[in-house]
């Protein structure tokens, strides 16, 4: 059987894509490894003395909360523009818009209007999920739509009414997304044609959560030597066999009935997941029970101990770093193996609201909901704030996740994009 390229790369202990990427490229949601970790170096680790330099602020990116993908000097994002939701390409060096392509008939109607999806760039194509439920494949040079599938083809359904927020996963010759339908919770398509390869009909045990897609994005795993995809859905965590779409296992307890959002963290046979809305956090370890795979719960943390709302979580040197508590973003460090809160839990930090988090050079960049950007050392020793700054522009909720490429920090803020020098 021919393995997808990504699985061949995993066997070699490296992350790769079917195209050749520059070392500093950020081709998809949470970066090359879908783990929100940058391999770049900071020019200064003391933002009190040497804060990041504002380089420019550009306009023309539409309405929404989508983050950015950057490949070979071109930046891609998604925003609501005149006429509908559009994919936008711009120059990464100055934010100048290169092209826009509307891919919905009108502005999608749902709560918290605007785009959500970070494009996934693969070779000469990119893939996006619109907030009203479709998957589109476009040329990166001019935005021409090569194919587009509607989630209604699979009776798509969200667990609640905030709009689809997934960033699609490209894996070798495939692209995957989560329509949330009763017979097609997750689908796998030929990335060149959009033709269906398989659709996973999932069956969950337990009463937590709601049917349909959550607000998370798929990650890959080779736990127990089995190629699989892991997703946090409306009813909880699920593992899907890569080659045929069969459900391998499920875990319901971590689901809530409002919105399951953070992308799960995969570490060998273990999966760390968290949701807010008075739910909590789990660590499960996949084990074999005869022919079955069982997600054994190692611990479950009450929401008062730790929960991540929607800013994402970082695994670094055996510890989870993230913002804790719904609409709060309290900087927190959790020992992943034990579930012990090492520090944080009730630290306010310099900003307000939930925090989107990025790892770089032994540090964490926290982007708070009120726009404040902070630098925190990624160490279990203690909470060390290394400085913060107020960005050039802020409007509403600053939910778009930060990205660093070629030493530059990119902050999407609705129609505007800000760029700061943070790297060497």
HUDA-V810704 format. One record per residue. N is the residue number from 1. RES is the residue in one small letter. PHI is phi as a letter, one per 30 degrees, with the letter a starting at -180 (none if undefined). PSI is psi in whole degrees, -180 to 180 (* if undefined). D_CENTER is the distance of its C-alpha to the mean C-alpha in Angstrom with 1 decimal. Layout:
BEGIN
N;RES;PHI;PSI;D_CENTER
N;RES;PHI;PSI;D_CENTER
END
This chain:
BEGIN
1;x;none;135;30.0
2;x;d;128;27.9
3;x;d;143;24.5
4;x;e;151;21.4
5;x;e;-36;21.1
6;x;d;-38;17.9
7;x;d;-35;20.0
8;x;d;-38;22.9
9;x;d;-40;20.8
10;x;d;-37;19.7
11;x;d;-26;23.4
12;x;d;-4;24.2
13;x;i;20;21.8
14;x;b;162;19.8
15;x;c;132;16.6
16;x;b;170;17.5
17;x;b;174;17.1
18;x;d;-11;19.9
19;x;c;162;20.5
20;x;d;120;21.7
21;x;c;148;19.3
22;x;d;154;20.6
23;x;e;-34;19.8
24;x;c;4;18.0
25;x;d;153;15.9
26;x;b;81;12.2
27;x;d;-3;11.9
28;x;a;-179;8.4
29;x;e;126;4.7
30;x;i;19;5.1
31;x;i;-176;8.6
32;x;e;-39;11.2
33;x;c;7;10.6
34;x;h;34;6.8
35;x;b;7;8.1
36;x;h;35;7.9
37;x;c;125;11.7
38;x;c;142;14.0
39;x;c;8;17.4
40;x;d;172;19.3
41;x;c;143;21.9
42;x;d;141;22.6
43;x;d;-31;25.9
44;x;b;136;26.5
45;x;c;16;25.4
46;x;b;91;27.6
47;x;d;-9;26.2
48;x;d;-46;29.3
49;x;d;-40;31.7
50;x;b;82;29.6
51;x;d;159;26.8
52;x;e;143;24.6
53;x;d;128;26.5
54;x;d;122;25.5
55;x;c;-47;26.0
56;x;a;161;25.4
57;x;b;125;24.0
58;x;c;158;23.7
59;x;b;168;23.7
60;x;j;21;23.1
61;x;c;4;19.4
62;x;i;-175;20.0
63;x;c;134;18.8
64;x;l;-178;15.2
65;x;b;12;12.1
66;x;d;144;10.1
67;x;d;-168;9.1
68;x;b;151;11.0
69;x;c;142;11.4
70;x;b;123;14.8
71;x;b;125;17.1
72;x;h;45;20.8
73;x;i;1;21.3
74;x;c;138;19.8
75;x;c;140;16.8
76;x;b;139;15.1
77;x;a;-175;13.5
78;x;b;135;14.3
79;x;a;154;16.7
80;x;d;119;19.6
81;x;b;180;22.8
82;x;d;122;26.4
83;x;j;-18;26.7
84;x;k;-173;23.2
85;x;d;134;19.5
86;x;b;148;19.4
87;x;d;136;17.6
88;x;b;132;18.8
89;x;c;138;19.6
90;x;b;161;21.0
91;x;d;129;22.6
92;x;d;-19;20.5
93;x;d;-24;23.8
94;x;b;0;24.8
95;x;i;6;22.4
96;x;d;126;25.1
97;x;d;131;23.9
98;x;c;-44;24.9
99;x;a;158;24.3
100;x;b;140;22.9
101;x;b;113;22.8
102;x;d;131;22.8
103;x;b;7;21.4
104;x;b;157;22.2
105;x;d;-32;25.8
106;x;a;176;25.2
107;x;d;123;22.8
108;x;e;141;20.8
109;x;c;114;22.3
110;x;a;169;20.2
111;x;d;151;19.7
112;x;h;70;18.0
113;x;e;141;18.8
114;x;k;172;16.6
115;x;d;163;13.7
116;x;b;-35;10.1
117;x;d;134;8.7
118;x;d;126;7.8
119;x;d;151;10.6
120;x;c;117;10.9
121;x;c;131;14.2
122;x;b;107;16.6
123;x;i;-127;20.2
124;x;c;18;21.9
125;x;b;159;19.4
126;x;b;158;16.1
127;x;b;136;14.3
128;x;b;153;12.8
129;x;c;124;12.6
130;x;d;155;14.8
131;x;d;-15;14.6
132;x;c;6;18.0
133;x;j;70;17.1
134;x;a;157;17.6
135;x;c;125;16.3
136;x;b;146;17.9
137;x;c;125;18.8
138;x;b;155;20.3
139;x;d;139;22.3
140;x;d;-20;20.9
141;x;d;-26;24.4
142;x;b;-3;25.3
143;x;i;6;22.8
144;x;e;134;25.1
145;x;d;121;23.5
146;x;d;-37;24.4
147;x;a;159;23.4
148;x;a;132;21.6
149;x;c;137;21.3
150;x;c;137;21.4
151;x;d;-20;19.8
152;x;d;-21;23.2
153;x;e;-26;24.5
154;x;c;23;23.0
155;x;h;46;23.9
156;x;e;148;20.3
157;x;a;135;19.6
158;x;c;153;17.1
159;x;d;-22;17.8
160;x;a;-177;18.5
161;x;c;36;19.1
162;x;c;2;16.2
163;x;j;146;15.2
164;x;d;136;12.6
165;x;b;6;9.1
166;x;d;147;7.5
167;x;c;122;6.7
168;x;d;153;9.5
169;x;c;125;10.2
170;x;c;125;13.4
171;x;b;100;15.6
172;x;i;-119;19.0
173;x;c;10;20.9
174;x;c;159;18.5
175;x;b;137;15.5
176;x;b;148;13.9
177;x;a;177;12.7
178;x;b;85;13.5
179;x;d;-32;16.4
180;x;i;14;17.4
181;x;d;160;21.1
182;x;d;-30;23.8
183;x;c;5;24.5
184;x;a;69;21.2
185;x;d;-48;18.3
186;x;b;140;16.4
187;x;b;151;18.0
188;x;b;124;18.4
189;x;b;155;20.0
190;x;d;122;21.9
191;x;d;-20;19.8
192;x;d;-32;23.1
193;x;c;-20;24.7
194;x;i;4;22.3
195;x;d;138;24.7
196;x;d;132;23.6
197;x;c;-47;23.8
198;x;a;162;23.1
199;x;b;133;21.9
200;x;c;118;21.2
201;x;c;106;23.3
202;x;c;150;22.0
203;x;b;115;24.4
204;x;c;141;23.4
205;x;c;135;26.0
206;x;j;159;26.0
207;x;c;-5;26.0
208;x;d;152;22.8
209;x;i;-167;20.2
210;x;b;154;20.8
211;x;d;153;20.8
212;x;j;-177;18.2
213;x;d;146;14.5
214;x;c;-155;12.2
215;x;c;19;9.2
216;x;c;176;6.7
217;x;b;149;5.7
218;x;d;141;8.5
219;x;b;160;9.3
220;x;c;154;12.8
221;x;a;148;15.7
222;x;b;34;19.4
223;x;e;138;20.5
224;x;h;20;24.3
225;x;i;15;24.5
226;x;c;124;23.1
227;x;d;123;20.5
228;x;a;163;18.0
229;x;c;138;14.6
230;x;c;133;13.0
231;x;b;147;11.3
232;x;c;113;11.5
233;x;c;-174;13.6
234;x;d;-26;16.1
235;x;c;6;18.5
236;x;k;-164;16.5
237;x;d;144;15.4
238;x;b;145;16.7
239;x;c;132;17.5
240;x;b;128;18.6
241;x;d;132;21.0
242;x;d;-39;19.9
243;x;d;-22;23.3
244;x;b;-1;24.3
245;x;i;15;21.6
246;x;d;136;23.6
247;x;d;126;22.2
248;x;c;-38;22.8
249;x;a;165;22.0
250;x;b;158;20.5
251;x;b;116;20.2
252;x;c;-26;20.7
253;x;d;-29;21.4
254;x;d;-6;17.9
255;x;d;144;17.6
256;x;c;173;18.7
257;x;c;9;20.3
258;x;c;-62;18.4
259;x;a;117;14.6
260;x;c;115;12.5
261;x;c;-54;9.0
262;x;d;141;7.3
263;x;d;129;5.7
264;x;d;157;9.1
265;x;c;123;10.7
266;x;c;129;13.2
267;x;b;94;16.4
268;x;i;-123;19.3
269;x;d;2;20.5
270;x;c;148;18.7
271;x;b;128;15.6
272;x;c;128;14.5
273;x;b;152;13.0
274;x;b;145;13.5
275;x;b;160;14.0
276;x;c;-148;16.0
277;x;h;50;19.0
278;x;i;39;21.6
279;x;c;-89;20.0
280;x;k;-152;18.9
281;x;b;144;17.5
282;x;b;154;18.5
283;x;b;120;19.0
284;x;c;148;20.2
285;x;c;128;21.9
286;x;d;131;22.6
287;x;b;155;26.3
288;x;c;135;28.8
289;x;b;87;31.4
290;x;i;-122;33.7
291;x;d;-7;31.9
292;x;c;157;29.1
293;x;c;129;25.9
294;x;c;128;25.6
295;x;d;99;22.7
296;x;d;123;24.9
297;x;d;119;23.8
298;x;d;-37;24.4
299;x;a;162;23.9
300;x;b;126;22.6
301;x;c;129;22.2
302;x;d;152;23.4
303;x;e;-25;21.2
304;x;d;-25;23.8
305;x;d;-51;23.2
306;x;a;131;19.4
307;x;a;141;16.5
308;x;c;127;13.1
309;x;d;-75;12.7
310;x;a;15;9.4
311;x;d;-7;8.9
312;x;i;164;7.2
313;x;b;150;9.7
314;x;c;132;11.3
315;x;c;119;13.8
316;x;b;122;16.7
317;x;h;47;20.3
318;x;i;6;20.1
319;x;b;145;18.8
320;x;c;129;15.7
321;x;c;132;15.2
322;x;a;171;13.6
323;x;d;134;14.9
324;x;c;142;17.1
325;x;i;142;18.4
326;x;d;127;17.7
327;x;h;24;17.9
328;x;b;-54;19.0
329;x;i;34;16.7
330;x;d;122;19.5
331;x;e;128;18.8
332;x;b;143;19.2
333;x;b;126;19.6
334;x;b;131;19.9
335;x;d;115;21.7
336;x;d;-40;19.6
337;x;d;-40;22.7
338;x;c;-23;24.8
339;x;i;4;22.5
340;x;d;136;24.7
341;x;d;115;23.5
342;x;d;-46;24.8
343;x;a;164;24.6
344;x;j;-148;23.2
345;x;j;-40;22.8
346;x;b;17;24.8
347;x;d;125;24.4
348;x;d;-44;23.9
349;x;i;-180;23.0
350;x;d;-14;23.8
351;x;c;178;21.5
352;x;b;150;21.2
353;x;i;-180;18.5
354;x;d;159;15.0
355;x;b;129;13.4
356;x;d;134;10.1
357;x;b;140;10.6
358;x;b;138;11.0
359;x;c;137;13.5
360;x;a;125;16.4
361;x;h;50;20.0
362;x;i;13;20.5
363;x;b;167;19.0
364;x;c;133;16.1
365;x;c;116;15.4
366;x;c;121;15.0
367;x;c;108;14.6
368;x;d;160;16.3
369;x;e;-28;16.5
370;x;d;6;20.0
371;x;j;-22;18.9
372;x;e;136;20.3
373;x;c;125;18.7
374;x;b;153;19.9
375;x;c;124;20.2
376;x;b;135;20.5
377;x;d;135;21.8
378;x;d;79;19.8
379;x;b;142;22.8
380;x;d;-6;24.0
381;x;d;-50;27.3
382;x;a;168;26.8
383;x;d;118;24.8
384;x;b;102;25.5
385;x;d;127;24.5
386;x;c;13;25.2
387;x;k;167;25.4
388;x;a;166;23.5
389;x;b;158;24.1
390;x;c;126;24.0
391;x;d;167;22.4
392;x;d;-32;24.7
393;x;b;142;23.4
394;x;b;136;21.8
395;x;b;121;21.8
396;x;i;-128;20.7
397;x;c;121;17.3
398;x;d;85;15.3
399;x;c;-16;11.8
400;x;d;132;10.2
401;x;d;141;8.4
402;x;d;153;11.1
403;x;b;139;11.7
404;x;b;124;14.8
405;x;b;132;16.7
406;x;h;39;20.5
407;x;i;5;20.9
408;x;c;134;19.7
409;x;c;124;17.2
410;x;c;128;15.7
411;x;b;109;15.2
412;x;d;133;14.7
413;x;b;88;17.0
414;x;h;-123;17.8
415;x;d;-14;20.4
416;x;c;156;20.5
417;x;b;125;18.8
418;x;c;149;20.0
419;x;b;131;20.5
420;x;b;146;21.7
421;x;d;116;23.3
422;x;b;-17;21.9
423;x;c;176;22.5
424;x;d;*;25.7
END
